[in-house]
């Protein structure tokens, strides 16, 4: 009991001494031991790493789960160490609604058939999104959380200890200074000076030891950067895979809808004349951070009611041919189209009755329809 009381009194005395030293430093009434420039740079680098890791983590969570209520729910499940329940993605929910609508409105009608096709595509998109969220969470979010909840807490704890050791050291320096000032006036203070010098040596040793421990932890931030770099590559890889899957699913859907478009709306075509950008899988150097180009559906030539046009018999007009540079790879949907490779040059022209979203392209002895959105027309 007496031992515990003495320990509490000692701890209270140390806390009070540190508080006095800290307050006097703030008011400029006491000297403060400064850390060297290299150590200060390590501290600033560690703080910057922690702050940006938190921001990147939070925004990635928003990217993967835009619903704030769902994020709070997932956070609570993690804190309670319980498995997060499986949640239907927006794409899968849309697929469910479309399938139910097709069933009620008539699955054999043109609208019902199209709803079913789009529903299947949206379901695949939802499954791809689920895989992406799972992979990104494991390979990217988890390492960032582990750093903030593990390594950073250890660094913060050692930094607080270092701060306490510094306050103790500076308090000992202040006591020694006062003892020496009193010694100059009377010889009775010799013992006080010896005691203050001994306390200062002990405090300096403890401060140096703690500074070394903290410095090693701070230098470990470089290893943290290497680990986060590897995780960032994994995140980009999973995101690239996800968008590539989405592109393939939508391209398949577009071809399915295009093959049935002529029987539903003969003579009409779907497309856009707006310039577009390629999928992420394109090999063109100008395609980073771009969106998928829209490929016009339906035949680019005259309606089926008119006489069928044989591409082999088509001759380019006497005037009106132009050179065009291919922006992105394009896979021909059928024999009437011309496959394209990014950056190649081809000759293009239009024919009467063609949809404006398409042109006739020629490369050597090969010719076929090509989508305008994949070309840069040269003057």
Secondary structure, 3 states (H helix, E strand, C coil): CHHHHHHHHHHHHHHHHHHHHHHHHHCCCCCCCCCCHHHHHHHHHHHHHHHHHHHHHHHHHHHHCCCHHHHHHHHHHHHCCCCCCCCCCHHHHHHHHHHHHHHHHCCCCHHHHHHHHHHHHHHHHHHHHHHHHHHHHHHHHHHHHHHHHHHHHHHHHHHHHHHHHHHHHHHHHHHHHHHHHHHCCCHHHHHHHHHHHHHHHHHHHHHHHHHHHHHHHHHCHHHHHHHHHHHHHHHHHHHHHHHHHHHHHHHHHHHHHHHHHHHHCCCCCECCCCCCCCCCCCCCCCCCCCCCCCCCECCCCCCCCCCCCCHHHCCCCCCCCEEEEECCCECCCCCCECCECCCCEEEEECCCCCCCCEEEEEECCEEEEEEHHHEEECC
